[in-house]
Each structure stands twice: as structure tokens, then as C-alpha cells.
């Protein structure tokens, strides 16, 4: 019986992993993008900053908030990373958050900034594999805010063959486990309230 229980748990875990990776692969913005209050970028992966600055250049948000920036980094340095395509006049509309060093911290410092600005609707820009967990953190912390998920596909990450690459396999499984723990935390919080 204990073997059957172990096999059941393993099958459940694998089924959840399959659903998780399928969601990542199908994650995309729904329909044409509409202007919202703000654009929020969570640092930590390729293409996120570029996407955030592109959205700002299209006036899809009043301001761009970048959460989880290293202390001492300035907006002009980030613009330099984007390259010549960056809108240099956008710097006065960019706000940097230096407090966060993980996803929970991202949600906390972003929610505080949004409330300070009086903003409610925002694009949440992060990696496609990170989006479900990040959105859940925001939902738990500030359900009154409306996060519109905007997934970014990291360079080289092929969601059809992620399991073939050791680095990608480790990344996806680690993120899946973090998501499960966040989901568990969310469930406990809801039941406790």
C-alpha cells in the first residue's frame, strides 16, 4: 500500500508538472494591448527590461516601475543596456525599486509603489516560467490591484524540449516546486482568514 501511495504522489506531481509546463508554453498576452496605469518589470532574466521599455515607448503605461534593482544602479545605466533603440526621453517616467530580492519582495515593493501613485491596473512583465507564481504573490498580497500578465520568453528556452537541457530542466522543476509552495501558502492563508 505504501508503494501505491508513493506511485500516486509521483503521478500527481508529474501530472502537475505537465500542466505547469503546458501553461508556460501557452502563456501570451490576450488580444491587443490597451493602455493601463503602469508597467511593472520584475528583474532577473533576459528580455524583461527591453519589453518594459518597449511598452513605455508605446505609452501603454504612465510609468515604468522596475522591481528588484541592485543598489546604486541608475536609469541611464539600464537605458544603456537596452541600446540605441531605448527612448532616452523616457527616463523621467522610470522608477527603480531597490528593496526586493525575491518574488515576495517584488510584490511588496511594487504594491506599495502602486498604492502611493494611486494606480490599480498594471502590466506584470516577467519570464513566462515565473509568471504564475509572481501573479499569485500579487493576488495574495494586494487583491485590489489588477495585474495583467505579460510573459517574456527567455533567450534559448524552448518549452517543447525543456526537459532535454539540464539547465532548463533544473530551472523549470525548481520554479514548479516554488509555485507549489506558493499555492500551498495561498491555500493556508485563505483558510485561515
Backbone bond lengths (Angstrom), bond angles and torsions (degrees), N, CA, C in turn:
res aa  C-N    CA-C-N  psi(-1)  N-CA   C-N-CA  omega(-1)  CA-C   N-CA-C  phi
1 X - - - 1.466 - - 1.527 112.65 -
2 X 1.329 115.38 -37.82 1.465 118.62 179.32 1.528 110.60 -65.22
3 X 1.353 116.06 -34.81 1.469 119.73 177.45 1.526 110.34 -65.20
4 X 1.331 116.52 -41.55 1.457 120.81 177.87 1.527 110.94 -62.54
5 X 1.327 116.14 -39.22 1.476 120.92 179.26 1.521 110.28 -64.35
6 X 1.332 116.19 -42.61 1.471 120.86 179.10 1.523 110.05 -64.19
7 X 1.338 116.07 -44.76 1.472 120.29 178.98 1.525 111.57 -62.41
8 X 1.330 116.16 -37.86 1.463 120.64 178.34 1.525 110.69 -64.22
9 X 1.347 116.40 -45.36 1.469 120.93 179.85 1.536 110.44 -63.14
10 X 1.331 116.25 -42.84 1.472 120.72 178.80 1.525 110.50 -62.39
11 X 1.329 116.47 -44.44 1.473 120.71 179.63 1.527 110.42 -63.38
12 X 1.335 116.38 -40.40 1.465 121.46 178.44 1.527 110.34 -63.27
13 X 1.333 115.70 -43.64 1.476 121.37 -179.33 1.532 109.99 -63.92
14 X 1.335 116.41 -44.88 1.467 120.75 -179.67 1.523 111.43 -65.83
15 X 1.331 116.44 -39.28 1.466 120.36 177.23 1.520 111.27 -62.87
16 X 1.331 115.85 -41.40 1.467 120.71 177.19 1.514 111.57 -64.77
17 X 1.330 116.45 -40.70 1.462 121.05 178.19 1.524 110.81 -62.55
18 X 1.328 116.06 -41.79 1.469 120.12 178.71 1.532 110.44 -61.45
19 X 1.337 116.40 -45.90 1.469 120.72 179.22 1.526 110.80 -63.13
20 X 1.324 116.03 -39.99 1.467 121.69 -179.91 1.524 110.73 -62.02
21 X 1.335 117.21 -46.89 1.470 120.60 -179.19 1.531 111.47 -69.80
22 X 1.332 116.71 -33.14 1.463 120.05 176.95 1.531 110.03 -64.83
23 X 1.343 116.05 -40.76 1.474 120.81 177.93 1.527 110.88 -63.48
24 X 1.335 116.24 -39.94 1.471 120.02 178.68 1.514 109.84 -61.93
25 X 1.330 115.20 -45.56 1.464 120.80 -176.42 1.528 111.80 -64.64
26 X 1.331 116.55 -32.96 1.460 119.49 -176.92 1.528 112.62 -94.61
27 X 1.348 117.13 -2.70 1.468 120.13 -178.19 1.523 110.17 -64.91
28 X 1.314 115.11 127.26 1.469 121.18 177.89 1.519 108.25 -162.03
29 X 1.311 115.20 158.05 1.466 119.22 176.94 1.521 108.75 -66.82
30 X 1.326 115.70 138.39 1.473 120.30 -178.68 1.518 110.77 -88.10
31 X 1.337 115.79 111.78 1.463 120.47 175.92 1.514 113.36 71.07
32 X 1.338 116.20 -175.28 1.467 120.25 179.48 1.528 110.94 -66.56
33 X 1.316 115.83 143.77 1.462 120.81 -177.97 1.523 110.64 -75.51
34 X 1.326 115.06 138.02 1.460 122.01 178.84 1.522 109.40 -112.42
35 X 1.326 118.53 150.04 1.470 120.15 177.15 1.530 111.02 -61.17
36 X 1.330 115.76 137.70 1.464 122.49 176.79 1.528 107.97 -128.72
37 X 1.331 116.81 -174.40 1.465 119.94 -177.89 1.525 112.70 -67.51
38 X 1.334 116.09 -45.17 1.468 118.90 -173.33 1.522 111.46 -150.70
39 X 1.324 113.67 164.19 1.465 122.53 174.22 1.519 106.07 -116.76
40 X 1.323 116.91 128.86 1.467 121.28 -179.69 1.521 108.82 -119.44
41 X 1.320 115.77 126.03 1.463 121.55 177.15 1.521 108.48 -113.57
42 X 1.326 116.35 127.99 1.457 121.22 173.92 1.525 107.42 -95.71
43 X 1.321 117.09 119.86 1.463 120.49 -175.77 1.531 110.61 -70.00
44 X 1.325 114.94 164.21 1.452 119.09 174.56 1.515 115.44 126.96
45 X 1.311 119.23 3.29 1.460 119.34 179.82 1.512 112.13 -159.32
46 X 1.314 114.85 165.60 1.459 120.79 -176.67 1.527 111.42 -70.45
47 X 1.309 115.53 149.85 1.469 125.62 174.60 1.532 115.39 74.69
48 X 1.324 118.24 -8.51 1.468 119.41 -177.25 1.527 111.47 -68.32
49 X 1.324 116.37 -47.90 1.473 120.08 -179.27 1.517 111.08 -61.66
50 X 1.321 115.73 -45.18 1.468 120.47 179.79 1.520 110.54 -56.93
51 X 1.336 116.18 -44.77 1.465 120.83 179.75 1.527 110.59 -62.22
52 X 1.331 116.19 -44.12 1.465 120.21 179.84 1.515 112.58 -61.34
53 X 1.320 116.73 -45.62 1.465 121.04 179.45 1.531 111.37 -67.40
54 X 1.340 116.66 -34.81 1.474 120.06 176.84 1.528 110.81 -63.26
55 X 1.339 116.15 -42.97 1.465 120.58 178.83 1.525 110.87 -63.54
56 X 1.327 116.11 -39.91 1.466 120.76 179.18 1.528 110.41 -65.23
57 X 1.335 116.23 -41.23 1.472 121.01 179.12 1.526 111.72 -62.71
58 X 1.340 115.83 -27.39 1.471 120.81 178.19 1.536 111.70 -88.44
59 X 1.342 116.20 5.98 1.473 121.59 -178.82 1.523 112.77 57.52
60 X 1.333 116.32 38.43 1.462 120.27 178.65 1.532 111.84 -88.94
61 X 1.312 116.08 1.40 1.459 122.19 174.64 1.511 108.96 -156.43
62 X 1.339 116.79 150.58 1.466 119.95 179.44 1.523 111.25 -69.41
63 X 1.337 115.10 -37.62 1.462 120.35 179.11 1.520 110.00 -140.71
64 X 1.335 114.24 159.65 1.460 121.91 176.34 1.525 107.77 -113.10
65 X 1.335 116.50 121.64 1.468 121.26 177.22 1.521 108.25 -108.72
66 X 1.332 116.62 124.99 1.466 121.78 -179.92 1.524 107.45 -110.09
67 X 1.309 116.36 113.27 1.466 122.22 -175.18 1.522 111.61 -97.32
68 X 1.335 114.82 138.92 1.464 120.14 176.30 1.518 114.05 86.66
69 X 1.327 115.75 32.65 1.478 120.99 -179.35 1.530 108.85 -83.37
70 X 1.326 115.83 144.16 1.472 120.24 177.16 1.522 110.44 -64.95
71 X 1.327 115.33 142.46 1.464 120.58 177.36 1.535 110.26 -56.00
72 X 1.312 116.64 136.75 1.463 121.38 177.14 1.515 114.62 93.07
73 X 1.333 117.40 -15.01 1.469 120.18 179.12 1.530 108.98 -73.14
74 X 1.331 116.12 140.92 1.458 121.09 179.95 1.526 110.22 -116.38
75 X 1.323 115.64 159.90 1.466 121.28 -177.80 1.525 111.34 -56.58
76 X 1.345 117.38 -42.06 1.480 120.47 -177.39 1.538 111.26 -61.72
77 X 1.349 116.77 -31.47 1.464 119.96 177.50 1.530 110.83 -68.04
78 X 1.322 115.68 -39.06 1.467 119.71 178.41 1.519 110.85 -68.50
79 X 1.330 116.19 -38.98 1.468 120.30 176.58 1.529 110.65 -62.40
80 X 1.325 115.94 -36.45 1.466 120.13 178.83 1.528 110.93 -65.97
81 X 1.345 116.46 -33.95 1.468 120.39 177.88 1.526 111.32 -65.90
82 X 1.344 115.28 -35.63 1.464 120.06 179.93 1.523 110.44 -68.26
83 X 1.338 115.59 -33.91 1.458 119.60 178.01 1.510 112.83 99.35
84 X 1.325 116.76 -168.58 1.467 121.80 -174.72 1.526 113.97 -63.09
85 X 1.342 117.10 -19.49 1.470 119.22 -179.11 1.526 112.15 -74.32
86 X 1.341 116.87 -15.29 1.470 120.35 -177.62 1.525 110.91 -67.52
87 X 1.306 115.02 140.96 1.463 121.63 177.49 1.528 108.45 -80.57
88 X 1.312 116.64 103.65 1.466 121.33 -175.75 1.532 112.16 -65.69
89 X 1.320 117.24 -22.42 1.467 120.10 -179.26 1.531 111.41 -79.33
90 X 1.338 116.57 -8.34 1.468 120.05 -176.34 1.518 112.69 -80.75
91 X 1.324 118.08 -7.03 1.461 120.55 -171.49 1.523 113.90 -57.74
92 X 1.339 117.32 -33.44 1.471 119.41 -179.17 1.534 111.92 -73.36
93 X 1.328 117.22 -9.66 1.472 121.27 178.79 1.529 111.79 -104.05
94 X 1.338 115.95 8.96 1.467 120.60 -178.81 1.526 109.41 -109.03
95 X 1.328 115.82 130.41 1.468 122.17 179.05 1.525 107.87 -120.84
96 X 1.324 115.98 133.44 1.461 120.90 -179.11 1.528 110.75 -104.49
97 X 1.322 115.86 136.99 1.462 121.75 175.60 1.517 109.48 -108.84
98 X 1.320 116.76 124.85 1.472 121.40 -174.27 1.530 113.79 -107.46
99 X 1.314 117.89 -0.79 1.468 120.78 -171.05 1.525 114.07 -85.70
100 X 1.309 117.90 -30.52 1.473 120.51 -171.43 1.521 112.82 -82.04
101 X 1.343 114.65 139.58 1.468 118.81 171.55 1.536 111.57 -130.53
102 X 1.343 115.61 10.35 1.462 121.11 173.26 1.533 108.43 -157.48
103 X 1.325 117.00 -179.15 1.462 120.43 -174.12 1.527 112.31 -67.32
104 X 1.327 116.96 -37.79 1.470 119.88 177.06 1.525 109.09 -62.26
105 X 1.320 116.21 -43.46 1.471 121.11 177.51 1.523 111.86 -62.56
106 X 1.336 116.71 -39.17 1.475 120.97 175.93 1.520 110.50 -57.05
107 X 1.326 115.83 -47.76 1.473 120.68 -178.62 1.525 110.42 -63.17
108 X 1.321 117.29 -42.58 1.473 120.80 -178.16 1.526 111.95 -64.45
109 X 1.335 116.04 -51.02 1.468 117.14 -175.18 1.527 111.39 -71.38
110 X 1.332 116.78 -32.40 1.465 119.90 178.56 1.528 110.91 -69.12
111 X 1.342 116.26 -45.44 1.469 120.35 -179.57 1.526 110.33 -61.11
112 X 1.324 116.90 -40.60 1.477 120.71 179.07 1.525 110.42 -63.05
113 X 1.344 116.43 -43.01 1.477 120.18 -179.96 1.526 110.82 -66.80
114 X 1.328 117.51 -44.17 1.466 121.22 -179.95 1.531 111.07 -59.77
115 X 1.325 115.89 -43.52 1.471 119.94 -179.99 1.527 110.91 -65.77
116 X 1.327 116.04 -38.65 1.463 121.17 178.45 1.526 110.93 -62.24
117 X 1.334 115.77 -38.65 1.469 121.43 -179.89 1.530 112.65 -80.84
118 X 1.334 116.63 -13.68 1.462 120.04 -176.19 1.520 112.45 77.89
119 X 1.340 116.46 24.73 1.460 121.93 -179.46 1.535 110.37 -94.70
120 X 1.331 115.99 149.47 1.470 120.43 179.45 1.532 112.90 -126.30
121 X 1.347 116.98 -41.41 1.466 120.59 -177.76 1.515 109.96 -103.08
122 X 1.332 115.52 132.44 1.466 118.45 -178.14 1.520 111.13 -150.83
123 X 1.330 114.15 151.63 1.458 119.93 172.02 1.524 107.94 -82.93
124 X 1.322 115.92 130.03 1.461 121.91 177.77 1.523 107.66 -103.13
125 X 1.331 115.47 106.42 1.465 121.53 -175.63 1.524 109.53 -102.10
126 X 1.320 115.59 116.92 1.464 120.93 175.04 1.529 107.94 -157.61
127 X 1.322 116.53 177.74 1.471 120.46 -178.38 1.523 110.14 -64.63
128 X 1.315 116.73 147.53 1.473 121.34 -178.41 1.529 112.30 -56.33
129 X 1.333 117.73 -37.73 1.469 120.41 -178.51 1.537 111.96 -73.36
130 X 1.326 117.24 -19.32 1.474 123.20 -175.44 1.526 111.88 -97.09
131 X 1.314 116.44 -12.83 1.463 121.42 -168.62 1.523 114.29 -64.09
132 X 1.333 117.54 -44.35 1.468 120.09 -177.54 1.532 110.98 -60.47
133 X 1.306 116.56 -45.17 1.468 120.42 -178.35 1.522 110.75 -68.67
134 X 1.336 116.69 -43.09 1.475 120.52 -179.92 1.532 110.33 -61.98
135 X 1.349 116.75 -45.01 1.465 120.69 -179.77 1.528 110.54 -62.65
136 X 1.324 116.55 -37.59 1.468 120.74 179.43 1.531 111.16 -66.86
137 X 1.326 116.40 -38.67 1.472 120.05 177.41 1.533 110.30 -61.90
138 X 1.322 117.15 -43.46 1.463 120.86 178.90 1.523 110.79 -65.28
139 X 1.322 116.16 -40.69 1.465 120.87 -179.42 1.527 110.98 -63.06
140 X 1.340 116.41 -39.48 1.465 120.63 179.65 1.525 111.58 -69.71
141 X 1.325 115.18 -42.69 1.463 120.03 -173.57 1.521 112.97 -78.55
142 X 1.329 117.00 -42.37 1.470 120.82 -174.11 1.524 110.17 -141.24
143 X 1.339 117.36 74.44 1.469 120.26 -176.85 1.521 113.69 -63.33
144 X 1.336 116.44 -17.21 1.469 119.32 179.34 1.524 112.78 -76.01
145 X 1.333 116.97 -15.37 1.461 121.53 178.11 1.529 109.56 -88.25
146 X 1.323 116.08 146.65 1.467 120.34 -179.73 1.524 110.08 -110.42
147 X 1.329 113.90 104.21 1.469 120.12 178.66 1.521 109.53 -89.96
148 X 1.322 116.43 123.87 1.457 121.49 175.62 1.526 107.64 -101.04
149 X 1.326 117.67 105.56 1.467 120.90 -174.15 1.522 112.64 -64.19
150 X 1.316 115.18 133.59 1.456 121.06 177.22 1.536 107.85 -131.01
151 X 1.326 117.13 93.72 1.468 120.27 -175.58 1.524 113.35 -73.96
152 X 1.317 114.23 143.38 1.461 121.58 175.78 1.523 107.23 -117.96
153 X 1.312 116.60 130.64 1.466 120.08 178.52 1.530 109.38 -88.55
154 X 1.339 117.23 117.38 1.464 119.72 178.89 1.523 111.33 -63.52
155 X 1.317 115.39 149.69 1.466 120.39 179.52 1.526 110.23 -59.48
156 X 1.319 115.20 130.96 1.467 120.67 174.85 1.516 115.57 86.53
157 X 1.339 118.10 -10.26 1.468 119.53 -178.30 1.525 110.22 -84.75
158 X 1.326 115.43 109.82 1.467 122.10 179.30 1.523 107.44 -104.02
159 X 1.331 116.86 106.74 1.457 120.45 -175.31 1.529 112.96 -71.61
160 X 1.330 118.26 -9.99 1.464 120.26 175.88 1.527 110.60 -82.19
161 X 1.340 115.93 -23.95 1.466 120.02 -176.53 1.528 112.67 -131.54
162 X 1.327 117.61 27.54 1.467 121.49 -175.71 1.522 112.38 -58.00
163 X 1.325 116.55 -33.32 1.473 121.69 -176.06 1.533 112.85 -72.94
164 X 1.336 117.55 -14.23 1.467 120.98 179.60 1.534 112.37 -80.17
165 X 1.337 115.51 -24.95 1.462 121.32 -176.81 1.534 108.92 -100.22
166 X 1.332 116.85 123.16 1.471 121.06 -175.60 1.528 112.49 -58.08
167 X 1.325 116.63 -43.43 1.454 121.08 -179.27 1.534 111.57 -65.21
168 X 1.323 116.79 -44.31 1.467 121.27 179.20 1.521 111.28 -69.08
169 X 1.331 116.00 -37.80 1.466 120.51 178.05 1.526 110.21 -60.76
170 X 1.315 116.21 -46.01 1.465 121.24 178.38 1.523 111.48 -62.42
171 X 1.347 116.02 -43.39 1.469 121.84 -179.60 1.527 111.30 -60.66
172 X 1.322 117.23 -49.00 1.464 121.97 -175.79 1.530 111.27 -68.30
173 X 1.322 117.46 -43.78 1.466 120.20 -179.63 1.529 110.32 -66.07
174 X 1.322 116.69 -41.09 1.474 120.53 177.94 1.535 110.31 -62.08
175 X 1.327 116.58 -43.52 1.466 120.40 179.95 1.526 110.86 -67.32
176 X 1.315 116.95 -37.43 1.468 121.30 176.87 1.525 110.58 -60.69
177 X 1.339 117.02 -44.53 1.464 121.26 179.35 1.527 110.64 -64.57
178 X 1.323 117.02 -41.43 1.476 120.43 177.73 1.525 110.24 -62.94
179 X 1.323 116.20 -39.79 1.462 120.27 178.68 1.530 110.61 -63.73
180 X 1.344 117.10 -42.61 1.465 120.52 178.98 1.527 111.13 -60.95
181 X 1.331 117.27 -42.29 1.469 120.74 178.83 1.527 110.83 -65.89
182 X 1.333 116.77 -38.05 1.471 120.58 177.59 1.520 110.47 -66.23
183 X 1.319 116.17 -40.10 1.465 121.67 177.97 1.530 110.32 -63.64
184 X 1.319 115.83 -42.06 1.466 120.47 177.33 1.516 110.96 -62.86
185 X 1.329 116.12 -43.95 1.475 121.39 178.01 1.510 110.38 -60.45
186 X 1.331 115.91 -42.30 1.458 121.72 179.42 1.524 110.94 -62.17
187 X 1.326 117.11 -43.63 1.468 122.62 -179.84 1.525 111.04 -63.66
188 X 1.334 115.64 -44.14 1.476 120.45 179.41 1.519 110.23 -64.02
189 X 1.335 116.59 -41.67 1.471 121.52 -179.92 1.528 111.21 -62.54
190 X 1.333 115.85 -43.29 1.479 120.61 -179.61 1.524 110.04 -64.44
191 X 1.327 116.92 -43.22 1.473 120.60 -178.38 1.525 111.58 -68.48
192 X 1.349 115.61 -32.53 1.459 120.14 -178.33 1.526 112.43 -74.74
193 X 1.350 116.12 -24.94 1.478 119.57 -175.98 1.515 112.96 -87.22
